[in-house]
Each structure stands twice: as C-alpha cells, then as structure tokens.
Amino acid sequence: QVQLVESGGGLAQAGGSLRLSCAASRNIFDINYMSWYRQAVGKQRELVARITPGGNSNYAESVKGRFTISGDAAKSTVYLQMDTLKAEDTAVYYCNIWARAYDAWGQGIQVTVSS
C-alpha cells in the first residue's frame, strides 16, 4: 500500500504564500496525473490543480495565476506553490496520485488564510 504524506500547510495572511509538498512512501509507476484537491468546511472536495508526468498542467479558475503545481514523477513527489493567498483558499488540501495500479490520497493538510 502506498502512502502519500503532505507537508507545508499552516497559517498565512491574505496576500502571503505557502508551499505544499507531497511525497509517496515508495515510487509509483505509470502515473497518469499528480493533483491537489481541497475541501473547505461545508463544501465539496474540488480539484485545485493537476499535472501529468510530461508537465502539462491545468488549474481551477479560482487559482489560475496564483498557484503553481510542479512535480517529479520519477520521485513520486508533487508540489503546490500558493501565492497571493485569499481567505477563500482556506481549506484542507489533499494530494492525489492516480496511476495504473493506484489511486492514492494523502490524509490532508490544513491551510488557513487570515484576512
């Protein structure tokens, strides 16, 4: 069983930055996507950003121009650089790696943005 571990969350002020990291407990092969999702209180989980091993990425409209996803499929790691944070970015953020043999999720990490 593969485990994903997120780090880098916490408290930031509006306009500030945080960088989330996600690492797998062991290498994952045949990765389709590496993604970040988030779930705010009382809301459904939503896709924030995803990236393919080849580097193609896409973002939710609400974070375009502010967040940047990057990853290293060979190391099964994925990052989310979050800039110009807003109060509405407050949520639990989840790392996901979807591969041929796995659909692995992290346990989630809290990001709180104070206005």
VEXTIBA-80571 format. One record per residue (C-alpha): residue number from 1; x, y, z. Coordinates in Angstrom, 3 decimals. Example, Ala and Ser with C-alpha at 12.3 -4.5 7.8 and 13.67 -1.06 7.14 Angstrom:
BEGIN
<r><n>1</n><u>12.300</u><v>-4.500</v><w>7.800</w></r>
<r><n>2</n><u>13.670</u><v>-1.060</v><w>7.140</w></r>
end
This chain:
BEGIN
<r><n>1</n><u>0.000</u><v>0.000</v><w>0.000</w></r>
<r><n>2</n><u>1.327</u><v>3.413</v><w>-0.957</w></r>
<r><n>3</n><u>1.007</u><v>6.333</v><w>1.436</w></r>
<r><n>4</n><u>1.155</u><v>9.988</v><w>0.481</w></r>
<r><n>5</n><u>2.354</u><v>12.480</v><w>3.056</w></r>
<r><n>6</n><u>1.647</u><v>16.197</v><w>2.716</w></r>
<r><n>7</n><u>3.612</u><v>18.965</v><w>4.404</w></r>
<r><n>8</n><u>3.925</u><v>22.733</v><w>4.329</w></r>
<r><n>9</n><u>0.464</u><v>23.823</v><w>5.337</w></r>
<r><n>10</n><u>-0.422</u><v>26.151</v><w>8.150</w></r>
<r><n>11</n><u>-1.484</u><v>29.734</v><w>8.691</w></r>
<r><n>12</n><u>-0.806</u><v>32.579</v><w>6.287</w></r>
<r><n>13</n><u>-2.025</u><v>36.106</v><w>5.915</w></r>
<r><n>14</n><u>-4.003</u><v>37.208</v><w>2.899</w></r>
<r><n>15</n><u>-1.585</u><v>38.115</v><w>0.156</w></r>
<r><n>16</n><u>1.038</u><v>35.747</v><w>1.503</w></r>
<r><n>17</n><u>2.430</u><v>32.467</v><w>0.243</w></r>
<r><n>18</n><u>2.681</u><v>28.830</v><w>1.239</w></r>
<r><n>19</n><u>4.254</u><v>25.837</v><w>-0.481</w></r>
<r><n>20</n><u>2.740</u><v>22.386</v><w>-0.104</w></r>
<r><n>21</n><u>4.740</u><v>19.240</v><w>-0.678</w></r>
<r><n>22</n><u>3.612</u><v>15.657</v><w>-1.143</w></r>
<r><n>23</n><u>5.795</u><v>12.587</v><w>-1.155</w></r>
<r><n>24</n><u>4.916</u><v>8.949</v><w>-1.670</w></r>
<r><n>25</n><u>6.187</u><v>6.245</v><w>0.661</w></r>
<r><n>26</n><u>7.638</u><v>4.492</v><w>-2.363</w></r>
<r><n>27</n><u>7.939</u><v>5.119</v><w>-6.053</w></r>
<r><n>28</n><u>4.747</u><v>4.895</v><w>-8.068</w></r>
<r><n>29</n><u>4.977</u><v>3.787</v><w>-11.664</w></r>
<r><n>30</n><u>2.781</u><v>4.539</v><w>-14.655</w></r>
<r><n>31</n><u>1.451</u><v>7.793</v><w>-13.228</w></r>
<r><n>32</n><u>-1.428</u><v>9.418</v><w>-15.091</w></r>
<r><n>33</n><u>-1.843</u><v>12.555</v><w>-13.000</w></r>
<r><n>34</n><u>-0.489</u><v>14.152</v><w>-9.857</w></r>
<r><n>35</n><u>-3.030</u><v>16.502</v><w>-8.335</w></r>
<r><n>36</n><u>-4.019</u><v>18.722</v><w>-5.458</w></r>
<r><n>37</n><u>-7.608</u><v>18.906</v><w>-4.261</w></r>
<r><n>38</n><u>-9.121</u><v>20.935</v><w>-1.455</w></r>
<r><n>39</n><u>-12.211</u><v>20.829</v><w>0.697</w></r>
<r><n>40</n><u>-13.493</u><v>23.802</v><w>2.624</w></r>
<r><n>41</n><u>-15.903</u><v>23.445</v><w>5.515</w></r>
<r><n>42</n><u>-19.391</u><v>22.752</v><w>4.231</w></r>
<r><n>43</n><u>-18.250</u><v>22.371</v><w>0.632</w></r>
<r><n>44</n><u>-17.447</u><v>19.501</v><w>-1.694</w></r>
<r><n>45</n><u>-13.915</u><v>18.495</v><w>-2.479</w></r>
<r><n>46</n><u>-12.685</u><v>20.274</v><w>-5.590</w></r>
<r><n>47</n><u>-9.750</u><v>19.914</v><w>-7.922</w></r>
<r><n>48</n><u>-7.225</u><v>22.708</v><w>-7.477</w></r>
<r><n>49</n><u>-4.549</u><v>21.694</v><w>-9.975</w></r>
<r><n>50</n><u>-3.171</u><v>18.650</v><w>-11.721</w></r>
<r><n>51</n><u>-0.070</u><v>17.851</v><w>-13.703</w></r>
<r><n>52</n><u>0.967</u><v>14.995</v><w>-15.974</w></r>
<r><n>53</n><u>4.404</u><v>13.373</v><w>-15.863</w></r>
<r><n>54</n><u>5.148</u><v>15.269</v><w>-19.060</w></r>
<r><n>55</n><u>4.498</u><v>18.582</v><w>-17.341</w></r>
<r><n>56</n><u>1.094</u><v>19.511</v><w>-18.745</w></r>
<r><n>57</n><u>-0.946</u><v>21.214</v><w>-16.063</w></r>
<r><n>58</n><u>-4.363</u><v>22.670</v><w>-15.528</w></r>
<r><n>59</n><u>-5.910</u><v>24.720</v><w>-12.752</w></r>
<r><n>60</n><u>-9.208</u><v>25.643</v><w>-11.236</w></r>
<r><n>61</n><u>-10.298</u><v>29.081</v><w>-12.418</w></r>
<r><n>62</n><u>-10.214</u><v>30.379</v><w>-8.864</w></r>
<r><n>63</n><u>-6.463</u><v>29.768</v><w>-8.518</w></r>
<r><n>64</n><u>-5.172</u><v>30.483</v><w>-12.021</w></r>
<r><n>65</n><u>-2.304</u><v>32.940</v><w>-11.963</w></r>
<r><n>66</n><u>-1.795</u><v>32.484</v><w>-8.212</w></r>
<r><n>67</n><u>-0.978</u><v>28.796</v><w>-7.728</w></r>
<r><n>68</n><u>1.663</u><v>26.734</v><w>-9.483</w></r>
<r><n>69</n><u>1.814</u><v>22.948</v><w>-9.476</w></r>
<r><n>70</n><u>5.025</u><v>21.078</v><w>-10.126</w></r>
<r><n>71</n><u>6.105</u><v>17.514</v><w>-9.709</w></r>
<r><n>72</n><u>8.649</u><v>14.819</v><w>-10.322</w></r>
<r><n>73</n><u>7.002</u><v>11.627</v><w>-11.449</w></r>
<r><n>74</n><u>10.263</u><v>9.717</v><w>-11.166</w></r>
<r><n>75</n><u>10.356</u><v>10.548</v><w>-7.460</w></r>
<r><n>76</n><u>6.565</u><v>10.441</v><w>-6.980</w></r>
<r><n>77</n><u>6.546</u><v>13.917</v><w>-5.496</w></r>
<r><n>78</n><u>4.274</u><v>16.859</v><w>-6.198</w></r>
<r><n>79</n><u>4.273</u><v>20.453</v><w>-5.005</w></r>
<r><n>80</n><u>1.852</u><v>23.342</v><w>-4.910</w></r>
<r><n>81</n><u>3.193</u><v>26.872</v><w>-4.684</w></r>
<r><n>82</n><u>0.407</u><v>29.131</v><w>-3.470</w></r>
<r><n>83</n><u>0.887</u><v>32.879</v><w>-3.842</w></r>
<r><n>84</n><u>-1.382</u><v>35.847</v><w>-3.287</w></r>
<r><n>85</n><u>-3.441</u><v>33.769</v><w>-0.910</w></r>
<r><n>86</n><u>-7.029</u><v>34.718</v><w>-0.196</w></r>
<r><n>87</n><u>-9.291</u><v>33.916</v><w>2.723</w></r>
<r><n>88</n><u>-11.351</u><v>31.715</v><w>0.404</w></r>
<r><n>89</n><u>-8.316</u><v>29.474</v><w>-0.113</w></r>
<r><n>90</n><u>-8.811</u><v>28.244</v><w>3.456</w></r>
<r><n>91</n><u>-9.398</u><v>24.507</v><w>3.260</w></r>
<r><n>92</n><u>-7.929</u><v>21.094</v><w>3.838</w></r>
<r><n>93</n><u>-5.665</u><v>20.297</v><w>0.886</w></r>
<r><n>94</n><u>-5.228</u><v>16.739</v><w>-0.366</w></r>
<r><n>95</n><u>-2.536</u><v>15.293</v><w>-2.559</w></r>
<r><n>96</n><u>-3.566</u><v>12.653</v><w>-5.106</w></r>
<r><n>97</n><u>-1.535</u><v>10.464</v><w>-7.422</w></r>
<r><n>98</n><u>-3.517</u><v>8.498</v><w>-9.965</w></r>
<r><n>99</n><u>-1.558</u><v>5.713</v><w>-11.559</w></r>
<r><n>100</n><u>-2.247</u><v>2.471</v><w>-13.382</w></r>
<r><n>101</n><u>-2.103</u><v>0.467</v><w>-10.158</w></r>
<r><n>102</n><u>-3.070</u><v>3.095</v><w>-7.575</w></r>
<r><n>103</n><u>-5.372</u><v>5.959</v><w>-6.823</w></r>
<r><n>104</n><u>-3.506</u><v>7.211</v><w>-3.772</w></r>
<r><n>105</n><u>-4.580</u><v>10.017</v><w>-1.452</w></r>
<r><n>106</n><u>-2.880</u><v>11.876</v><w>1.332</w></r>
<r><n>107</n><u>-4.573</u><v>12.443</v><w>4.663</w></r>
<r><n>108</n><u>-4.917</u><v>16.150</v><w>4.040</w></r>
<r><n>109</n><u>-3.263</u><v>19.242</v><w>5.421</w></r>
<r><n>110</n><u>-4.902</u><v>22.376</v><w>6.736</w></r>
<r><n>111</n><u>-4.301</u><v>25.727</v><w>5.067</w></r>
<r><n>112</n><u>-5.784</u><v>28.739</v><w>6.823</w></r>
<r><n>113</n><u>-5.606</u><v>32.216</v><w>5.355</w></r>
<r><n>114</n><u>-6.433</u><v>35.127</v><w>7.613</w></r>
<r><n>115</n><u>-7.853</u><v>38.291</v><w>6.106</w></r>
end
